[in-house]
Amino acid sequence: MVRLIGTMPENDLPEQLRIRREKRESLLGRGIAPYPVSVNRTASLKEIRERFKDLATDSPSGVIESVAGRIIFKRDTGKLCFATLREGDGTELQAMFSLDKVGEAVLESWKSDIDLGDIVSVTGEVITSKRGELSILANSYQLASKALRPLPNEHNPLNEETRVRQRYVDLIVRPEARANARIRPKVLKSVRDTFDKYDFIEVETPMLQVMHGGAAARPFKTFSNAYDMDLYLRIAPELFLKRCVVGGIEKVFEINRNFRNEGADSSHSPEFAMLEMYWAYADWQNMKSLTQEIVQNAALAIFGSHKVEHHDGRISDLGGNWRELDFYTAISDAAGLTVTPATSREELAKIAEKAGLKVDPAWINGKLAEEIFEHFYSGKLNTPTFVMGFPVDTSPLVREHRSVKGIAEKWDLYIDGFELATGYSELIDPVIQRDRLIEQAKLGAKGDLEAMQVDEDFLRAMEHGMPPMGGVGMGIDRLLMALTGLGIRETILFPLVKPEEN
């Protein structure tokens, strides 16, 4: 009789998988649970390491403990066997099995039943070996979980794609993966500590929204059976956070997930973590200073310095006051002629074509100017740079510059060649806001899938009186990129990937 394992007949399994399944069956046949409900564990490996760090070489401690961990190294000899156990934080400890301690039956079962990757509990005396290695000299052991698949090794390492798809294996075998997973909560704690210093309040706003808004992006669409209506996964929390400010929560922020139905590359993911913050009676300059402080505090929390070391050893200096670059001056310098908010579409199109940039006829003037800027400067703004003064016609939720017509009080922060954050002086006039959203709706009617909709409830909130405020949106995954030099798929623990083909 041939049994099926998943979709593969058992006798067609690779040899390692077949052997391990046979061991599982053998254990069950002998009344040994390969997956017990609990095992003995009186101390973690880290606790053992800290408590007995001063134990002299080749010395017993007289202390019996039960520890647990995954076997990442195993060497079986005649009367003495060695294994290295590792627990979740990466701490390792040697386990020793001696014939005169455990007896022949236990030693033989250890040799035959236990494989690399298995999780075990070992009970015994804490000692140091003749080589000074802190160890558990086993009296007994218990299998905690039988691994039916072998771990990668130096002859069969994980490639980048497999690391992303099988992050659980990546976390087992690569210290860097475990370190990266631990950086995120430290960064988030630092971000929240900075906000706490300024008395900001953290809130949660809806991820399922009746209409999408707050950014120019194509949304994911879903359907509610309970309400019998279409819903959108949010592209930004902005419009709800601004409602909070109207209601009197004058310093507010949110860290949560956004979803944008657009391309995926080294700096974009369809699902990502976003920080948005709004501060009543502040403006784009105040938000610039706060954003710099948030990033620099995060660097201090991880590295103890504003100079951060990337995964490849490169040092990135995030210290000091960051430079500013005027948006239209930057385009003028790159194009070799003067470009202003008043430059005609015809002139912008000539600049784009001369630069080899294909122009979409649907692009409005501001969008064309932004595409030209991106063409000239993509990947080139590596030192922290605030690009100041974007076109007002692509910034429907932003206040027009107080003294320069045609631009918005909006900046983008670039680090290591990618955009990390965007900051604004927010538009608070409900009449102008309605006109802008109507213009967005017209673009949507013409086929612009990223255009916003007219949100009547948001406008009603504004009509109750919205105080002057500054706002910022920052990608948390991109903040980790700036601190570590990793791509976005490495900073997200489980990024969205296409299903594997059978």
GUKE-593829 format. One record per residue (C-alpha): residue in one letter; residue number from 0; x, y, z. Coordinates in nm, 4 decimals. Layout:
N
{"A",NUM,{X,Y,Z}};
...
***
This chain:
502
{"M",0,{0.0000,0.0000,0.0000}};
{"V",1,{0.1312,0.3455,-0.0951}};
{"R",2,{0.0404,0.6372,0.1339}};
{"L",3,{0.0241,0.9960,0.0029}};
{"I",4,{0.2199,1.2721,0.1789}};
{"G",5,{0.0594,1.5938,0.0540}};
{"T",6,{0.0420,1.5274,-0.3209}};
{"M",7,{0.3485,1.3032,-0.3369}};
{"P",8,{0.3426,0.9228,-0.2859}};
{"E",9,{0.5496,0.8307,0.0198}};
{"N",10,{0.7799,0.6035,-0.1801}};
{"D",11,{0.8626,0.8953,-0.4133}};
{"L",12,{0.9797,1.1233,-0.1318}};
{"P",13,{1.3448,1.2310,-0.1194}};
{"E",14,{1.5448,0.9883,0.0921}};
{"Q",15,{1.5913,1.2216,0.3927}};
{"L",16,{1.2176,1.2900,0.4179}};
{"R",17,{1.1354,0.9204,0.3849}};
{"I",18,{1.3870,0.8166,0.6525}};
{"R",19,{1.2621,1.0772,0.8989}};
{"R",20,{0.9029,0.9705,0.8483}};
{"E",21,{1.0048,0.6123,0.9117}};
{"K",22,{1.1694,0.7247,1.2369}};
{"R",23,{0.8459,0.8973,1.3366}};
{"E",24,{0.6530,0.5768,1.2742}};
{"S",25,{0.9100,0.3794,1.4724}};
{"L",26,{0.8801,0.6160,1.7691}};
{"L",27,{0.5022,0.5865,1.7688}};
{"G",28,{0.5291,0.2094,1.7472}};
{"R",29,{0.7452,0.2074,2.0621}};
{"G",30,{0.5053,0.4309,2.2508}};
{"I",31,{0.7304,0.7412,2.2297}};
{"A",32,{0.5535,1.0678,2.1448}};
{"P",33,{0.7380,1.2533,1.8669}};
{"Y",34,{0.5217,1.5618,1.9373}};
{"P",35,{0.4431,1.5676,2.3124}};
{"V",36,{0.2212,1.8312,2.4695}};
{"S",37,{0.5067,1.9478,2.6948}};
{"V",38,{0.8667,1.8703,2.7924}};
{"N",39,{1.0884,1.9535,3.0882}};
{"R",40,{1.2465,2.2988,3.0745}};
{"T",41,{1.3660,2.4552,3.3990}};
{"A",42,{1.5938,2.7196,3.2468}};
{"S",43,{1.6625,2.8797,2.9113}};
{"L",44,{1.9997,2.8381,2.7434}};
{"K",45,{2.0583,3.2111,2.7895}};
{"E",46,{1.9943,3.1825,3.1640}};
{"I",47,{2.2399,2.8905,3.1881}};
{"R",48,{2.5026,3.0892,2.9967}};
{"E",49,{2.4635,3.3920,3.2242}};
{"R",50,{2.4438,3.2015,3.5535}};
{"F",51,{2.7467,2.9740,3.4939}};
{"K",52,{2.9667,3.2027,3.2840}};
{"D",53,{3.2432,3.1905,3.5494}};
{"L",54,{3.2448,2.8113,3.5982}};
{"A",55,{3.6055,2.6899,3.5770}};
{"T",56,{3.7270,2.4604,3.2981}};
{"D",57,{3.6555,2.0872,3.3466}};
{"S",58,{3.4347,2.1500,3.6492}};
{"P",59,{3.0952,2.0208,3.7663}};
{"S",60,{2.8459,2.2706,3.9062}};
{"G",61,{2.6416,2.0240,4.1072}};
{"V",62,{2.3286,2.1820,3.9552}};
{"I",63,{2.0766,1.9755,3.7574}};
{"E",64,{1.8716,2.1618,3.4945}};
{"S",65,{1.6432,2.0775,3.2042}};
{"V",66,{1.7003,2.2812,2.8894}};
{"A",67,{1.5450,2.2724,2.5444}};
{"G",68,{1.6562,2.3723,2.1975}};
{"R",69,{1.6917,2.2791,1.8343}};
{"I",70,{1.9848,2.0541,1.7396}};
{"I",71,{2.2045,2.2404,1.4928}};
{"F",72,{2.5141,2.0197,1.5325}};
{"K",73,{2.5431,1.6514,1.6239}};
{"R",74,{2.8477,1.4276,1.6521}};
{"D",75,{2.7992,1.0670,1.7530}};
{"T",76,{3.1032,0.8629,1.8570}};
{"G",77,{3.1323,0.5377,2.0477}};
{"K",78,{3.0786,0.6145,2.4145}};
{"L",79,{3.0469,0.9942,2.4036}};
{"C",80,{2.8117,1.2010,2.1855}};
{"F",81,{2.7978,1.5762,2.1433}};
{"A",82,{2.5236,1.8093,2.0201}};
{"T",83,{2.4743,2.1844,2.0018}};
{"L",84,{2.1334,2.3138,2.1050}};
{"R",85,{2.0055,2.6534,1.9956}};
{"E",86,{1.7029,2.8438,2.1256}};
{"G",87,{1.5011,3.1193,1.9626}};
{"D",88,{1.7253,3.4144,2.0479}};
{"G",89,{2.0256,3.2350,1.8977}};
{"T",90,{2.1865,3.1298,2.2281}};
{"E",91,{2.3642,2.7952,2.1973}};
{"L",92,{2.4735,2.5340,2.4499}};
{"Q",93,{2.6523,2.2028,2.4183}};
{"A",94,{2.4858,1.8789,2.5320}};
{"M",95,{2.6997,1.5743,2.6111}};
{"F",96,{2.5786,1.2119,2.6258}};
{"S",97,{2.8122,0.9686,2.8012}};
{"L",98,{2.7562,0.5901,2.8082}};
{"D",99,{2.8288,0.5672,3.1799}};
{"K",100,{2.5729,0.8419,3.2551}};
{"V",101,{2.2731,0.7494,3.0365}};
{"G",102,{2.3286,0.3788,2.9670}};
{"E",103,{2.3487,0.1908,2.6405}};
{"A",104,{1.9755,0.1988,2.5541}};
{"V",105,{1.9419,0.5773,2.5861}};
{"L",106,{2.2703,0.6404,2.4024}};
{"E",107,{2.1671,0.4183,2.1107}};
{"S",108,{1.8235,0.5795,2.0882}};
{"W",109,{1.9925,0.9231,2.0801}};
{"K",110,{2.2133,0.8081,1.7942}};
{"S",111,{1.9380,0.6414,1.5908}};
{"D",112,{1.6215,0.8425,1.6613}};
{"I",113,{1.7515,1.2003,1.6795}};
{"D",114,{1.8486,1.4102,1.3765}};
{"L",115,{1.9724,1.7603,1.3013}};
{"G",116,{1.6799,2.0013,1.3291}};
{"D",117,{1.4968,1.8048,1.5972}};
{"I",118,{1.3898,1.9981,1.9067}};
{"V",119,{1.4785,1.8191,2.2309}};
{"S",120,{1.4756,1.8618,2.6073}};
{"V",121,{1.7936,1.7511,2.7849}};
{"T",122,{1.8170,1.7029,3.1612}};
{"G",123,{2.1520,1.6830,3.3342}};
{"E",124,{2.4249,1.8544,3.5310}};
{"V",125,{2.5686,2.1852,3.4173}};
{"I",126,{2.9438,2.1356,3.3671}};
{"T",127,{3.2361,2.2665,3.1698}};
{"S",128,{3.4205,2.0269,2.9416}};
{"K",129,{3.7936,1.9687,2.9313}};
{"R",130,{3.8049,2.2306,2.6566}};
{"G",131,{3.6191,2.4803,2.8764}};
{"E",132,{3.2888,2.4522,2.6896}};
{"L",133,{2.9834,2.5123,2.9080}};
{"S",134,{2.7624,2.2053,2.8669}};
{"I",135,{2.4772,1.9937,2.9944}};
{"L",136,{2.6002,1.6440,3.0844}};
{"A",137,{2.2832,1.4499,3.0127}};
{"N",138,{2.1087,1.2107,3.2482}};
{"S",139,{1.8152,1.1829,3.0078}};
{"Y",140,{1.6515,1.3477,2.7109}};
{"Q",141,{1.3038,1.3870,2.5634}};
{"L",142,{1.2071,1.4576,2.2046}};
{"A",143,{1.0026,1.7816,2.1861}};
{"S",144,{0.9413,1.7877,1.8103}};
{"K",145,{1.0635,1.5585,1.5337}};
{"A",146,{1.1824,1.7503,1.2266}};
{"L",147,{1.0659,1.5702,0.9130}};
{"R",148,{1.2684,1.7943,0.6829}};
{"P",149,{1.6457,1.8455,0.6991}};
{"L",150,{1.7913,2.1911,0.7536}};
{"P",151,{1.9951,2.3634,0.4807}};
{"N",152,{2.3714,2.3292,0.5132}};
{"E",153,{2.6826,2.4809,0.3601}};
{"H",154,{2.6517,2.2416,0.0668}};
{"N",155,{2.2828,2.3266,0.0167}};
{"P",156,{2.2321,2.6838,0.1439}};
{"L",157,{1.9171,2.8935,0.1170}};
{"N",158,{1.9008,3.1238,-0.1840}};
{"E",159,{1.7405,3.4675,-0.1553}};
{"E",160,{1.4037,3.3588,-0.2907}};
{"T",161,{1.3818,3.0622,-0.0534}};
{"R",162,{1.4795,3.2843,0.2409}};
{"V",163,{1.1751,3.5005,0.1697}};
{"R",164,{0.9368,3.2124,0.1031}};
{"Q",165,{1.0548,3.0018,0.3968}};
{"R",166,{1.1381,3.2683,0.6519}};
{"Y",167,{1.0921,3.0117,0.9301}};
{"V",168,{1.3947,2.8234,0.7952}};
{"D",169,{1.5840,3.1475,0.7387}};
{"L",170,{1.5317,3.2357,1.1058}};
{"I",171,{1.6636,2.8948,1.2119}};
{"V",172,{1.9843,2.8988,1.0096}};
{"R",173,{2.0851,3.2653,0.9676}};
{"P",174,{2.1826,3.4848,1.2639}};
{"E",175,{2.1284,3.7909,1.0424}};
{"A",176,{1.7634,3.6984,0.9907}};
{"R",177,{1.7093,3.6679,1.3650}};
{"A",178,{1.8865,3.9994,1.4238}};
{"N",179,{1.6740,4.1729,1.1582}};
{"A",180,{1.3540,4.0449,1.3208}};
{"R",181,{1.4639,4.1947,1.6526}};
{"I",182,{1.5541,4.5346,1.5063}};
{"R",183,{1.1953,4.6204,1.4114}};
{"P",184,{1.0475,4.6205,1.7665}};
{"K",185,{1.3447,4.8248,1.8895}};
{"V",186,{1.2856,5.0808,1.6144}};
{"L",187,{0.9125,5.0951,1.6890}};
{"K",188,{0.9835,5.1425,2.0593}};
{"S",189,{1.2174,5.4306,1.9757}};
{"V",190,{0.9551,5.5901,1.7473}};
{"R",191,{0.6905,5.5646,2.0203}};
{"D",192,{0.9335,5.7014,2.2809}};
{"T",193,{0.9946,6.0080,2.0620}};
{"F",194,{0.6223,6.0661,2.0239}};
{"D",195,{0.5734,6.0200,2.3986}};
{"K",196,{0.8256,6.2979,2.4565}};
{"Y",197,{0.5946,6.5344,2.2652}};
{"D",198,{0.2683,6.3999,2.4159}};
{"F",199,{0.1362,6.2456,2.0944}};
{"I",200,{-0.1530,5.9994,2.1207}};
{"E",201,{-0.1435,5.6709,1.9270}};
{"V",202,{-0.4723,5.5607,1.7672}};
{"E",203,{-0.6004,5.2915,1.5339}};
{"T",204,{-0.8172,5.3791,1.2347}};
{"P",205,{-1.0091,5.1558,0.9898}};
{"M",206,{-0.8283,4.9357,0.7413}};
{"L",207,{-1.1573,4.8532,0.5669}};
{"Q",208,{-1.2897,5.1765,0.4174}};
{"V",209,{-1.5992,5.2702,0.2219}};
{"M",210,{-1.3863,5.4816,-0.0099}};
{"H",211,{-1.0128,5.5087,-0.0575}};
{"G",212,{-0.8231,5.8315,-0.0012}};
{"G",213,{-0.5271,5.9982,0.1616}};
{"A",214,{-0.2775,5.9120,-0.1129}};
{"A",215,{-0.2460,5.8672,-0.4874}};
{"A",216,{-0.2465,5.4892,-0.5203}};
{"R",217,{-0.4535,5.2091,-0.6687}};
{"P",218,{-0.6470,5.0306,-0.3942}};
{"F",219,{-0.7337,4.6674,-0.3297}};
{"K",220,{-1.1077,4.6106,-0.3501}};
{"T",221,{-1.3125,4.3638,-0.1455}};
{"F",222,{-1.6770,4.2985,-0.0590}};
{"S",223,{-1.8666,4.2874,0.2710}};
{"N",224,{-2.1343,4.0199,0.2863}};
{"A",225,{-2.2728,4.1647,0.6099}};
{"Y",226,{-2.3254,4.5131,0.4633}};
{"D",227,{-2.3724,4.4008,0.1010}};
{"M",228,{-2.1311,4.6604,-0.0334}};
{"D",229,{-1.7876,4.7085,-0.1824}};
{"L",230,{-1.5040,4.8056,0.0495}};
{"Y",231,{-1.1398,4.9043,0.0027}};
{"L",232,{-0.8287,4.8080,0.1932}};
{"R",233,{-0.6877,5.1409,0.2991}};
{"I",234,{-0.4071,5.3050,0.1082}};
{"A",235,{-0.3485,5.5574,0.3903}};
{"P",236,{-0.4980,5.6479,0.7312}};
{"E",237,{-0.4720,6.0229,0.6627}};
{"L",238,{-0.8369,6.1206,0.6360}};
{"F",239,{-0.9303,5.9447,0.9605}};
{"L",240,{-0.6324,6.0863,1.1502}};
{"K",241,{-0.7323,6.4349,1.0377}};
{"R",242,{-1.0815,6.3651,1.1723}};
{"C",243,{-0.9077,6.2992,1.5070}};
{"V",244,{-0.7459,6.6437,1.4941}};
{"V",245,{-1.0834,6.8030,1.4213}};
{"G",246,{-1.2120,6.6244,1.7320}};
{"G",247,{-0.9389,6.7733,1.9505}};
{"I",248,{-0.6670,6.5069,1.9447}};
{"E",249,{-0.4125,6.7665,1.8434}};
{"K",250,{-0.1054,6.5403,1.8339}};
{"V",251,{-0.1903,6.2038,1.6844}};
{"F",252,{-0.0088,5.9173,1.5138}};
{"E",253,{-0.0733,5.5666,1.3877}};
{"I",254,{0.1561,5.2767,1.2988}};
{"N",255,{-0.0271,5.0129,1.0992}};
{"R",256,{-0.0657,4.8363,0.7652}};
{"N",257,{-0.1422,4.9984,0.4310}};
{"F",258,{-0.2264,4.8181,0.1078}};
{"R",259,{-0.1556,4.9497,-0.2413}};
{"N",260,{-0.2359,4.7521,-0.5534}};
{"E",261,{0.0763,4.8483,-0.7427}};
{"G",262,{0.4220,4.7225,-0.8368}};
{"A",263,{0.6599,4.5320,-0.6126}};
{"D",264,{1.0367,4.5867,-0.6201}};
{"S",265,{1.3305,4.6426,-0.3836}};
{"S",266,{1.1539,4.9371,-0.2158}};
{"H",267,{0.7834,4.8664,-0.2764}};
{"S",268,{0.5537,4.6015,-0.1309}};
{"P",269,{0.1743,4.5760,-0.1831}};
{"E",270,{0.1346,4.5404,0.1960}};
{"F",271,{0.3554,4.7564,0.4153}};
{"A",272,{0.3805,4.9232,0.7554}};
{"M",273,{0.3161,5.2957,0.7639}};
{"L",274,{0.3629,5.5683,1.0217}};
{"E",275,{0.1446,5.8771,0.9843}};
{"M",276,{0.1468,6.1700,1.2265}};
{"Y",277,{-0.0436,6.4989,1.2495}};
{"W",278,{0.0348,6.7937,1.4718}};
{"A",279,{-0.2081,7.0826,1.5201}};
{"Y",280,{-0.0571,7.4321,1.4864}};
{"A",281,{0.2612,7.2905,1.3301}};
{"D",282,{0.3654,7.3198,0.9635}};
{"W",283,{0.5917,7.1447,0.7137}};
{"Q",284,{0.9049,7.2900,0.8748}};
{"N",285,{0.8093,7.1619,1.2214}};
{"M",286,{0.7356,6.8205,1.0721}};
{"K",287,{1.0743,6.8212,0.9002}};
{"S",288,{1.2504,6.8672,1.2339}};
{"L",289,{1.0388,6.6009,1.4056}};
{"T",290,{1.0985,6.3503,1.1257}};
{"Q",291,{1.4744,6.4004,1.1448}};
{"E",292,{1.4606,6.3483,1.5215}};
{"I",293,{1.2562,6.0273,1.4848}};
{"V",294,{1.5048,5.8765,1.2381}};
{"Q",295,{1.8116,5.9838,1.4332}};
{"N",296,{1.6665,5.8525,1.7605}};
{"A",297,{1.5994,5.5181,1.5928}};
{"A",298,{1.9619,5.5051,1.4771}};
{"L",299,{2.0774,5.5738,1.8336}};
{"A",300,{1.8481,5.3009,1.9682}};
{"I",301,{1.9935,5.0372,1.7345}};
{"F",302,{2.3567,5.1412,1.6908}};
{"G",303,{2.4233,5.3865,1.9732}};
{"S",304,{2.5266,5.6390,1.7077}};
{"H",305,{2.3882,5.8383,1.4157}};
{"K",306,{2.6359,5.6451,1.1997}};
{"V",307,{2.4604,5.3212,1.1090}};
{"E",308,{2.6305,5.0087,0.9793}};
{"H",309,{2.4536,4.8386,0.6924}};
{"H",310,{2.4423,4.4622,0.6434}};
{"D",311,{2.7239,4.4823,0.3856}};
{"G",312,{2.9533,4.6778,0.6207}};
{"R",313,{2.8890,5.0187,0.4624}};
{"I",314,{2.8553,5.3093,0.7068}};
{"S",315,{2.5744,5.5612,0.6516}};
{"D",316,{2.5910,5.8891,0.8427}};
{"L",317,{2.2446,6.0067,0.9490}};
{"G",318,{2.3765,6.2734,1.1850}};
{"G",319,{2.3748,6.6530,1.1713}};
{"N",320,{2.1174,6.8783,1.0081}};
{"W",321,{2.0048,6.7292,0.6797}};
{"R",322,{2.0331,6.9254,0.3578}};
{"E",323,{1.7451,7.0766,0.1600}};
{"L",324,{1.7028,7.0690,-0.2182}};
{"D",325,{1.4420,7.2785,-0.3981}};
{"F",326,{1.2326,7.0632,-0.6331}};
{"Y",327,{1.2238,7.3004,-0.9312}};
{"T",328,{1.5839,7.4149,-0.8833}};
{"A",329,{1.6900,7.0493,-0.8932}};
{"I",330,{1.5067,6.9941,-1.2234}};
{"S",331,{1.6537,7.3155,-1.3654}};
{"D",332,{2.0073,7.2102,-1.2720}};
{"A",333,{1.9629,6.8660,-1.4301}};
{"A",334,{1.7892,6.9928,-1.7454}};
{"G",335,{2.0249,7.2870,-1.8007}};
{"L",336,{1.7448,7.5448,-1.8222}};
{"T",337,{1.5085,7.7211,-1.5851}};
{"V",338,{1.1987,7.5251,-1.4832}};
{"T",339,{0.9321,7.6765,-1.2568}};
{"P",340,{0.5733,7.5923,-1.1558}};
{"A",341,{0.4656,7.8167,-1.4467}};
{"T",342,{0.6622,7.6183,-1.7087}};
{"S",343,{0.4173,7.5006,-1.9753}};
{"R",344,{0.3340,7.1387,-2.0401}};
{"E",345,{0.4841,7.1731,-2.3872}};
{"E",346,{0.8194,7.2822,-2.2421}};
{"L",347,{0.8109,7.0059,-1.9783}};
{"A",348,{0.7362,6.7496,-2.2504}};
{"K",349,{1.0380,6.8705,-2.4510}};
{"I",350,{1.2626,6.8284,-2.1459}};
{"A",351,{1.1247,6.4805,-2.0848}};
{"E",352,{1.1667,6.3688,-2.4447}};
{"K",353,{1.5194,6.5077,-2.4608}};
{"A",354,{1.6006,6.3064,-2.1483}};
{"G",355,{1.4582,5.9907,-2.3084}};
{"L",356,{1.1523,5.9790,-2.0817}};
{"K",357,{0.8334,5.8470,-2.2362}};
{"V",358,{0.5439,6.0872,-2.1630}};
{"D",359,{0.1965,5.9615,-2.0808}};
{"P",360,{-0.0619,6.1956,-2.2395}};
{"A",361,{-0.2782,6.1620,-1.9258}};
{"W",362,{-0.0136,6.3168,-1.7003}};
{"I",363,{-0.1038,6.6597,-1.5673}};
{"N",364,{0.1722,6.9237,-1.5436}};
{"G",365,{0.2724,6.8422,-1.1872}};
{"K",366,{0.2832,6.4701,-1.2557}};
{"L",367,{0.5054,6.5289,-1.5585}};
{"A",368,{0.7389,6.7492,-1.3497}};
{"E",369,{0.7587,6.4794,-1.0804}};
{"E",370,{0.8389,6.2117,-1.3405}};
{"I",371,{1.1175,6.4312,-1.4796}};
{"F",372,{1.2578,6.4811,-1.1297}};
{"E",373,{1.2438,6.1060,-1.0647}};
{"H",374,{1.4172,6.0357,-1.3956}};
{"F",375,{1.7067,6.2678,-1.3140}};
{"Y",376,{1.7477,6.1863,-0.9450}};
{"S",377,{1.6295,5.8267,-0.8973}};
{"G",378,{1.8828,5.6418,-0.6815}};
{"K",379,{2.1120,5.9453,-0.6539}};
{"L",380,{2.0047,6.1207,-0.3314}};
{"N",381,{2.1984,5.9038,-0.0886}};
{"T",382,{2.2797,6.1449,0.1926}};
{"P",383,{1.9639,6.2485,0.3840}};
{"T",384,{1.7940,6.5150,0.1720}};
{"F",385,{1.4629,6.6999,0.2034}};
{"V",386,{1.3344,6.7828,-0.1461}};
{"M",387,{1.1192,7.0925,-0.0921}};
{"G",388,{0.8241,7.2433,-0.2803}};
{"F",389,{0.6351,6.9924,-0.4980}};
{"P",390,{0.3684,7.0856,-0.7564}};
{"V",391,{0.0372,7.1802,-0.5979}};
{"D",392,{-0.1742,7.0014,-0.8619}};
{"T",393,{-0.0418,6.6610,-0.7514}};
{"S",394,{-0.0922,6.7381,-0.3820}};
{"P",395,{-0.4702,6.7611,-0.3352}};
{"L",396,{-0.4608,6.7448,0.0457}};
{"V",397,{-0.1753,6.9928,0.0933}};
{"R",398,{-0.1760,7.3693,0.1493}};
{"E",399,{-0.0418,7.5837,-0.1338}};
{"H",400,{0.2860,7.7557,-0.0477}};
{"R",401,{0.2259,8.0730,0.1515}};
{"S",402,{0.4400,8.2874,-0.0829}};
{"V",403,{0.5204,8.0891,-0.4014}};
{"K",404,{0.2305,8.0234,-0.6385}};
{"G",405,{0.1984,7.6778,-0.7947}};
{"I",406,{0.3827,7.4742,-0.5358}};
{"A",407,{0.2650,7.3049,-0.2198}};
{"E",408,{0.4244,7.3168,0.1230}};
{"K",409,{0.5350,6.9589,0.0782}};
{"W",410,{0.8707,6.7852,0.1089}};
{"D",411,{0.9956,6.4342,0.0364}};
{"L",412,{1.2815,6.2885,0.2415}};
{"Y",413,{1.5325,6.0782,0.0485}};
{"I",414,{1.7933,5.8505,0.2091}};
{"D",415,{2.0097,5.5968,0.0257}};
{"G",416,{1.8421,5.6858,-0.3025}};
{"F",417,{1.4824,5.6089,-0.2019}};
{"E",418,{1.1961,5.8136,-0.0624}};
{"L",419,{1.1567,5.7513,0.3105}};
{"A",420,{0.8931,6.0058,0.4158}};
{"T",421,{0.6698,6.2862,0.2954}};
{"G",422,{0.5722,6.5933,0.4985}};
{"Y",423,{0.3216,6.8732,0.4545}};
{"S",424,{0.1501,7.1826,0.5769}};
{"E",425,{-0.2027,7.0441,0.5567}};
{"L",426,{-0.4891,7.2018,0.3640}};
{"I",427,{-0.7645,7.2975,0.6119}};
{"D",428,{-1.0027,7.5055,0.3964}};
{"P",429,{-1.3036,7.2780,0.3277}};
{"V",430,{-1.4143,7.4770,0.0206}};
{"I",431,{-1.0770,7.4465,-0.1523}};
{"Q",432,{-1.0531,7.0841,-0.0384}};
{"R",433,{-1.3893,7.0051,-0.2005}};
{"D",434,{-1.2762,7.1654,-0.5271}};
{"R",435,{-0.9546,6.9621,-0.5205}};
{"L",436,{-1.1339,6.6339,-0.4544}};
{"I",437,{-1.3817,6.7070,-0.7340}};
{"E",438,{-1.0832,6.7539,-0.9669}};
{"Q",439,{-0.9503,6.4199,-0.8437}};
{"A",440,{-1.2855,6.2556,-0.9151}};
{"K",441,{-1.2748,6.3941,-1.2700}};
{"L",442,{-0.9310,6.2376,-1.3190}};
{"G",443,{-1.0720,5.9107,-1.1867}};
{"A",444,{-1.3586,5.9305,-1.4348}};
{"K",445,{-1.1013,5.9649,-1.7121}};
{"G",446,{-0.9366,5.6396,-1.6042}};
{"D",447,{-0.6835,5.7475,-1.3417}};
{"L",448,{-0.6948,5.4476,-1.1048}};
{"E",449,{-0.4885,5.6335,-0.8415}};
{"A",450,{-0.7163,5.9368,-0.8164}};
{"M",451,{-0.8992,6.0061,-0.4893}};
{"Q",452,{-1.2752,6.0154,-0.4423}};
{"V",453,{-1.4964,6.2882,-0.2938}};
{"D",454,{-1.5299,6.1881,0.0704}};
{"E",455,{-1.8336,6.3771,0.1961}};
{"D",456,{-1.7903,6.2736,0.5595}};
{"F",457,{-1.4299,6.3962,0.5592}};
{"L",458,{-1.5416,6.7272,0.4120}};
{"R",459,{-1.8163,6.7491,0.6754}};
{"A",460,{-1.5498,6.7004,0.9444}};
{"M",461,{-1.3428,6.9831,0.7914}};
{"E",462,{-1.6503,7.2072,0.7875}};
{"H",463,{-1.6622,7.1805,1.1670}};
{"G",464,{-1.3263,7.3608,1.1760}};
{"M",465,{-0.9883,7.1973,1.1263}};
{"P",466,{-0.6932,7.3715,1.2958}};
{"P",467,{-0.3739,7.4479,1.1023}};
{"M",468,{-0.1496,7.1406,1.1137}};
{"G",469,{0.1502,6.9616,0.9755}};
{"G",470,{0.1518,6.5983,0.8724}};
{"V",471,{0.4003,6.3261,0.7778}};
{"G",472,{0.3804,5.9797,0.6279}};
{"M",473,{0.6804,5.7476,0.6694}};
{"G",474,{0.7255,5.3847,0.5673}};
{"I",475,{0.8379,5.1769,0.8666}};
{"D",476,{0.9839,4.9106,0.6378}};
{"R",477,{1.1757,5.1832,0.4557}};
{"L",478,{1.3002,5.3238,0.7860}};
{"L",479,{1.4488,4.9795,0.8526}};
{"M",480,{1.5987,4.9878,0.5025}};
{"A",481,{1.7668,5.3200,0.5833}};
{"L",482,{1.9079,5.1760,0.9067}};
{"T",483,{2.0239,4.8385,0.7707}};
{"G",484,{2.0754,4.8790,0.3950}};
{"L",485,{1.8482,4.5793,0.3301}};
{"G",486,{1.5818,4.5548,0.0601}};
{"I",487,{1.2181,4.5793,0.1615}};
{"R",488,{1.1607,4.2017,0.1379}};
{"E",489,{1.4238,4.1510,0.4076}};
{"T",490,{1.2794,4.4144,0.6419}};
{"I",491,{0.9296,4.2616,0.6190}};
{"L",492,{0.9230,3.9312,0.8051}};
{"F",493,{0.6730,3.7639,0.5709}};
{"P",494,{0.6389,3.9699,0.2504}};
{"L",495,{0.3775,3.8834,-0.0097}};
{"V",496,{0.5154,3.6437,-0.2717}};
{"K",497,{0.3563,3.4521,-0.5566}};
{"P",498,{0.2608,3.0921,-0.4769}};
{"E",499,{0.5172,2.8292,-0.5660}};
{"E",500,{0.4492,2.6250,-0.8765}};
{"N",501,{0.4092,2.2534,-0.8091}};
***
